[in-house]
Amino acid sequence: MGRKLIGRSSSRVLIPLAMIALTGLGVSVASAQTSSQSQSTKSATATSGSGQYYFEFRSRQSWDYGHTFVVFGRVGEPPSKKNVAGLSPKGDDPSMWVMGHYVPVPSDTGWTDGDLEDRYITSRYRVLVSKEQYDRTVAYIRQLQARSTTWSVELYNCNAFVADIAHFMGLQAPSSTWIYPKVFVTNMRKINTGHPEAANELVSENVKEMSNPTRDGRAMINAGLIRPDSAPAGSASPPHVTIGAVRVSNRPASSAGGAEHSP
């Protein structure tokens, strides 16, 4: 899915329908990146382990609930798209995301739009490893990618995919995968860096994230941070936003492809 972040849709969700019904969260039919540098959440970073290679567990913003994934490589070298692994519905068709709330749908397991852009990252946890550990874990990731052919909100989502990688590395992962990506990665970082009490904070932190005004694109609109046909606060380049079949573009409204508003 090598799409440009602004101006394309991107479906990355992990809260199952049962959780949505319980918490009152709505299901968005279309999904697009909406954050700007002025709105991005500053993510705390923690590093554990030692060695010249790393695996960095990340969460990022999107139009819906976000995405959890892992980036890996050699310390000091910028990662490429091939050094990203995560589970998501295949392609950019929003209907695949909707269907994934009911039945498993075909998946992608690599780079998705926004994964390597720091301004969209909401949380991260980096683990340093030796060359031998790195090669062994990368081989496992490739095997996991090959056999992870479907995505399901309830049965196997991006959190579950990342948890399998963490467990292979001997790390602890949050006890539930039915939580926001930011909460998942933050909790993983805490329970693996000397804060075992964080395991008991998982539910409360997830509830807190529900009211976060920069949680996702829809939350930003509800909080007034993004307004249709106007710029996000602090943005120098006004995006054109259409709500419904969501489109976001950095081009002026007059040249944004004549998009019409839909309810």
MIFI-768903 format. One line per 2 residues: number of its first residue (from 1); for each residue x negated, y, z negated of C-alpha. Coordinates in steps of 0.5 Angstrom, whole numbers, padded with zeros to 4 digits. Layout:
<nodes>
NUM) X/Y/Z  ...
</nodes>
This chain:
<nodes>
1) 0000/0000/0000  -0005/0005/0002
3) 0000/0011/0002  -0001/0018/0000
5) 0001/0020/-0007  0005/0026/-0006
7) 0010/0025/0000  0011/0018/-0001
9) 0015/0013/-0005  0012/0008/-0010
11) 0016/0003/-0014  0013/0001/-0021
13) 0017/-0001/-0026  0017/-0006/-0032
15) 0023/-0005/-0037  0028/-0010/-0036
17) 0035/-0009/-0035  0037/-0012/-0042
19) 0032/-0007/-0045  0035/-0001/-0041
21) 0042/-0003/-0043  0040/-0003/-0050
23) 0036/0004/-0050  0041/0007/-0045
25) 0035/0008/-0040  0038/0009/-0033
27) 0035/0005/-0027  0033/0010/-0021
29) 0034/0007/-0014  0028/0011/-0011
31) 0021/0012/-0014  0016/0017/-0013
33) 0010/0020/-0016  0011/0027/-0019
35) 0006/0029/-0024  0001/0035/-0022
37) -0006/0036/-0025  -0002/0042/-0030
39) 0003/0036/-0032  -0002/0030/-0033
41) -0002/0027/-0040  -0009/0027/-0043
43) -0011/0020/-0044  -0015/0018/-0050
45) -0021/0013/-0048  -0024/0008/-0052
47) -0030/0003/-0050  -0032/-0003/-0053
49) -0037/-0009/-0052  -0043/-0008/-0048
51) -0046/-0009/-0041  -0047/-0006/-0035
53) -0040/-0008/-0032  -0033/-0006/-0034
55) -0026/-0007/-0034  -0022/-0001/-0035
57) -0014/-0002/-0037  -0010/0003/-0035
59) -0003/0006/-0035  -0001/0012/-0030
61) 0005/0016/-0029  0010/0015/-0023
63) 0017/0017/-0021  0020/0011/-0026
65) 0017/0008/-0032  0010/0008/-0030
67) 0005/0002/-0028  0000/-0002/-0031
69) -0007/-0004/-0028  -0014/-0006/-0029
71) -0020/-0002/-0025  -0027/-0006/-0025
73) -0034/-0005/-0023  -0041/-0003/-0025
75) -0042/0003/-0030  -0044/0009/-0026
77) -0041/0007/-0019  -0034/0010/-0017
79) -0029/0004/-0016  -0026/0003/-0009
81) -0019/0000/-0008  -0021/-0007/-0008
83) -0023/-0006/-0015  -0016/-0005/-0017
85) -0011/-0010/-0019  -0004/-0010/-0021
87) 0003/-0013/-0020  0008/-0009/-0017
89) 0014/-0010/-0012  0011/-0011/-0005
91) 0011/-0005/0000  0015/0002/-0001
93) 0022/0000/0000  0026/0002/-0006
95) 0031/-0004/-0005  0025/-0009/-0007
97) 0025/-0005/-0014  0032/-0006/-0015
99) 0033/-0013/-0013  0027/-0014/-0018
101) 0031/-0013/-0024  0036/-0019/-0022
103) 0031/-0024/-0018  0024/-0025/-0017
105) 0022/-0021/-0011  0015/-0021/-0007
107) 0009/-0018/-0010  0003/-0014/-0008
109) -0003/-0015/-0013  -0008/-0009/-0011
111) -0009/-0002/-0011  -0003/0002/-0011
113) -0002/0010/-0009  -0005/0014/-0015
115) -0009/0008/-0019  -0015/0012/-0018
117) -0013/0019/-0019  -0015/0021/-0026
119) -0009/0026/-0026  -0004/0021/-0027
121) -0007/0017/-0032  -0003/0016/-0039
123) -0008/0012/-0042  -0014/0007/-0041
125) -0018/0002/-0045  -0025/0000/-0042
127) -0029/-0006/-0044  -0036/-0007/-0042
129) -0039/-0014/-0040  -0045/-0017/-0038
131) -0046/-0019/-0030  -0044/-0026/-0032
133) -0038/-0024/-0036  -0036/-0020/-0030
135) -0037/-0025/-0025  -0033/-0030/-0028
137) -0027/-0025/-0030  -0027/-0022/-0023
139) -0026/-0029/-0020  -0020/-0031/-0025
141) -0017/-0024/-0023  -0018/-0026/-0015
143) -0014/-0033/-0017  -0009/-0029/-0021
145) -0008/-0025/-0015  -0007/-0031/-0010
147) -0002/-0034/-0015  0002/-0028/-0017
149) 0007/-0028/-0011  0013/-0025/-0014
151) 0015/-0019/-0019  0020/-0019/-0024
153) 0022/-0014/-0029  0024/-0019/-0034
155) 0020/-0025/-0032  0013/-0023/-0030
157) 0012/-0015/-0029  0005/-0011/-0029
159) 0004/-0011/-0036  0005/-0019/-0036
161) 0000/-0019/-0031  -0005/-0015/-0034
163) -0004/-0019/-0041  -0006/-0025/-0037
165) -0013/-0022/-0035  -0014/-0019/-0042
167) -0013/-0026/-0045  -0018/-0029/-0041
169) -0023/-0024/-0043  -0022/-0026/-0050
171) -0018/-0020/-0052  -0011/-0019/-0055
173) -0005/-0016/-0052  0001/-0013/-0054
175) 0006/-0018/-0056  0012/-0016/-0052
177) 0011/-0014/-0044  0018/-0010/-0044
179) 0015/-0004/-0046  0012/0003/-0042
181) 0006/0002/-0039  0003/0008/-0043
183) 0005/0004/-0050  0002/-0002/-0047
185) -0005/0000/-0046  -0005/0005/-0052
187) -0003/-0001/-0056  -0008/-0006/-0053
189) -0014/-0001/-0054  -0012/0000/-0062
191) -0011/-0007/-0063  -0018/-0009/-0060
193) -0022/-0003/-0063  -0021/-0004/-0071
195) -0013/-0002/-0071  -0009/-0009/-0073
197) -0004/-0005/-0076  -0002/-0002/-0069
199) 0001/-0009/-0067  0007/-0007/-0072
201) 0008/0000/-0069  0009/-0003/-0062
203) 0017/-0002/-0062  0017/0005/-0066
205) 0012/0008/-0061  0016/0005/-0055
207) 0022/0009/-0058  0018/0015/-0058
209) 0016/0015/-0051  0023/0014/-0049
211) 0024/0022/-0051  0017/0024/-0048
213) 0019/0030/-0043  0013/0028/-0038
215) 0014/0020/-0039  0016/0020/-0031
217) 0019/0024/-0026  0026/0024/-0028
219) 0024/0026/-0035  0021/0032/-0032
221) 0027/0034/-0029  0031/0033/-0035
223) 0026/0037/-0039  0026/0043/-0034
225) 0018/0041/-0032  0020/0040/-0025
227) 0026/0043/-0021  0029/0041/-0014
229) 0026/0046/-0009  0021/0049/-0014
231) 0014/0049/-0017  0013/0045/-0023
233) 0010/0049/-0028  0003/0052/-0027
235) 0003/0049/-0020  0000/0053/-0014
237) 0003/0049/-0009  0010/0048/-0009
239) 0013/0041/-0008  0019/0040/-0004
241) 0024/0035/-0008  0030/0032/-0006
243) 0034/0028/-0011  0037/0021/-0009
245) 0033/0018/-0004  0027/0022/-0007
247) 0022/0025/-0003  0016/0030/-0006
249) 0012/0034/-0001  0006/0039/-0002
251) 0009/0043/0004  0013/0049/0004
253) 0021/0047/0004  0022/0050/0011
255) 0017/0045/0013  0018/0039/0009
257) 0022/0035/0014  0029/0038/0013
259) 0030/0034/0008  0037/0035/0005
261) 0040/0034/-0002  0043/0028/-0004
263) 0047/0027/-0011
</nodes>
